Amino acid sequence: MVAEHRNARRWRAIGFYAAVGLGLLLVAFGLGELLFLGFAGWLGADVLDDLYPGASIHRVHILGHAIVAWMLALCLLAQAVRPRTSFATSGLALAIIVIYTAASLVSGVFSGLELVGIAALAAMVWLHPTRRATALLPVRPASLLLAAPLAVGAAIYAATQIGTQLAASSSEPHAMFGHYGIMGGLAAMVAIGALLGSSSLGGAPVSGLLAAGGALAFGVASIVFPSSASSLGMALGFGVAAAALATAAGTVVARHDLEAPMKMARHGQQSG
């Protein structure tokens, strides 16, 4: 019985890491250029256009797509490095690929490869080493309060971008590439990450930090490139940055709340 249980755990771990590995391969080969554009997108217009002709008019869209790629990559890396403390980020990774797929369908840029990603990351969540021990625990009120402005603002922005994508002509230079739809998807990912960050799930603070980091990068992009398509402009860009920092502060609260009971338990064991 013990041997069978040990073998089951071994095969479960093999399946989990295989799913994580497949997810990372899909990111590397399917979104690898976007990871690079997360840096190149900040370059001067002339330099960016030399690398990618005409890319400078898509500045914020390029950076937004890159944020999606980096959020997904970091979620998966968390599974590879510290799976037992990163269940929330496995859920965020699955949410990202599902939202990306939906946004691609709405925007008319669906390729089919997204379905492979959904299958791989759904298997990753199902085979996660801490899934069976995870309960639906309540959110942390203080963390939720700090994350709420970002989550609500991101949801509103997502709705407006999806609406713009659906209303735009197929020949519009941004809509034809599905840019508005993917930006709406990014906002939805940020909202979910911020809410996960206020939960009691393992790895919740990391999810909150990823959402905050993505939102902060977008806020800064709106400040630096206020006239670019989908930019919120300088004033709202500063607002997004402030909301992102508040969400990050909420993750500190969540981390403290999660670690305090464990520290008390260890102290009690040592005293006993």
N, C-alpha and C positions, 0 to 999 in steps of 0.2 A: 504493500500500500504506500509506504514511504517512498519507495523507489519509483512507483508510478507517478506520484505527486511531483517528485523531483524532475522526472523526465518531462512531465507536462509543463512545468515552469521553464525548463530549458528550451523547449520548442516554442513556448510563448515568447520568451526573450528573443529567440532567433527571428521569429516572425516580426516582432516589434522593431528590432534594429534593421531588418530588411526593408520594412515599410519606411522607416526614417531615412535610410540610405537612398531608396528610390525617390522619396520626396526631395532630398538634397540634389540628386542627379537632375531631376526635372527643373529645379530652380536654376542649377548651374547651366544647363543646356537650353532651357526655355526662356529664362529671365536673366541670364548671365550678363547680357549687354546692359540691361537696366541697372544692375549692380554697379557697373562702371559709370553709367550716366548719373548715378547718385552723386558722383564727384564732378564729372565733366559738365553737368548741367549748371554749375555755378560759374563756369568760365565766361569770359567776355563774349559778346555776340559774334565778333569776327572769328575768334578761335573756335567757338562751338560750330559755327557755320562751315568752317574749314573741315572740321571733323565729320559733321553731318549737315550737308547743304540744306538750308532752309529751316534748320531745327530751332533757331532762336525765337521764332514766333510761337513755338510750342513750349517755351521755357518752363512754365509752372506745371504743364501737363507732363513733361519729361521728368521733372523732379517728383511729381505725385506718383507716377508709375514706378519710379525708382524706390520711393518710400514703401510701396506695396511689396516690391521684391525683397527689400531689406527686412521688413517686418516678418515676412514669411521665412526667410533664410535664418533669422535669429531665433524664431520660434523653434525651428527644426534643430538648430545647433544646440538649443537648450535641452532637447530630448536626447541628443547624442551624448551630451556631457553630464547632465544631472537629471535623468528621467524621474527619479523618485521624488523630486521636489519641483516638478514642472508640469503637473497635470493640467493646470489652467492654460498654460501656453500651448499644450497639445490641442485643447479645444479651440483656442484662438487661431492656431494654424489651420484647422479644419474650417473654421468660420471664414477665414481669409480666402481659401481656395473656392469655397462655395459661393461667396459673394462675388469673387472675381469672375467665376463662371457665369453667374446670373447677369453681372454687368456686361460681360462679353456678348451674351445672348441679346440683351436689350440693345446693345450698341452695334450689333451686326458684325462683330469681329471674332465670333466663336470659332475655334479651330478643332475642337474635339479632344485635344491633348489635355484639356482641363479635367475631363472625366477620369482620366488616368490618375491625375493628382487627387481628385476627390476619393477615388477608391483606395489609393495608397494611404492617405491621411485618415480616412475613416477606419482603416485597418489599424493604423498606428494608435488611434484613440481607443479602439476596442481592445487591443492587446497591451495597452499601457500597464506597466507593473503596479500602479497604484489605483487603477480604475475600480476594482472590486472593493477596495477599502475606502473609496471616496463617497462621502454622503453629501446631499444637497444642503449645505450649511447656510445659515443666513448671511446677509451682507454685513459689512462693518459700517454702521451709520455715519461715523465721521468721515471715513474714506469715500462713501457714496456721496455725501454732501459736497466734498471737494471735487469729485469727479463729475458731478451732475452738470455743471455749466458746459464742460467740454462735450459730454455725451449728447446733451440736448442740442447744442450748437452744431455738432457734427451731423446729427440726424436731419436738422433743417437744411444744412448745406447739401447733404446727400440727396434730399428730395428735389432741391432746386437744380442740381446738376443733372439728375436723371430726367427731370422735366425738360431741361434745355436740350439734352440729347434726343429725346423723343420728338421735340418740336422742330428741331433744326433740319434743314435740307440735307440730303445725302451728299450734296456737293460742297457743303460748308467745310472749310479747310480743317477744322478741328473735329467736327462730328463724323466726317468720313472715316476717320481713324478710331472712332469710339472714345475719344478723349474725355468728353464730358461724362459719359457713363462710367468710365474707370475712376474718374475723380469722385463721382458719387459713391462708388464702391469703396474707395479709400476712406471716405468719411464714415461710412457704415462700419468699416473695420475698426476705425479709431473709437467709435462709440461703443462697440462691443468690447474692445480691449479695455477701455476705461471702466466699464461696468464689471468686467471680470476682475479687474484690479482691486475692486472694493469688496470682493467676495472672500470667503474663508477657504477656498480651494488651495491646494498646494501649488505654489508658483504664482499665486495671484499678484503679488507685488511686481513680478517680472512682466506679466501681461499689462499691468497698469503703466509701467515704465516704457514699454514698447509703444503703447498707444500715445503716451505723453511725448515720447521722442518723435514719433511720426507727426503728431500735431505741431510740435515746436518747429520742426523742419519746414512744414507747410506754412506756418505763421511767418517764419523768417523769409521764406520765398515770397510771400505776399508783400512783405515790407520792402524787400530788395527789388522786386519786379512788380510794382503796383499796377502797371498797365497791361500785364500779360493776361491772356485768356484764362479764366477761372480763378485768377488772383482775387483776394478779398480787399486788396488795397492796404495802405499803411495803417490806418486806424484800426480796422478789424483784424489786421495781421497782428498788431500788438495785443489785441484782445484774445486772439487764439493762443498766442505765446503765453499770456498770463494764465489762461485756463489750463494750458498744458502743464505749466509749473505747479499749479494748484493740484492737478491730478497726480503729478509726481510726488508732491508732499503727502497726498493721501496714501500713496503706496508705502511711505515711511510709517504712517500710522498703522496700516494693515500689517506690515512686517512686524512692528512692535507687538500688536495684538496677537499675532500668530505665534511669535516666539516666547511671549511672557509665560503662557501655561507650561511650555516645555522646560523653560528655565526653572520654574517653580517645582515641576516634577523631579528634575534632576537634583535640585537642592534638597528636596524631601528625601530622596533616595540616599543622598550623601549623609544627611543628618541621621537617618535611620541606621 
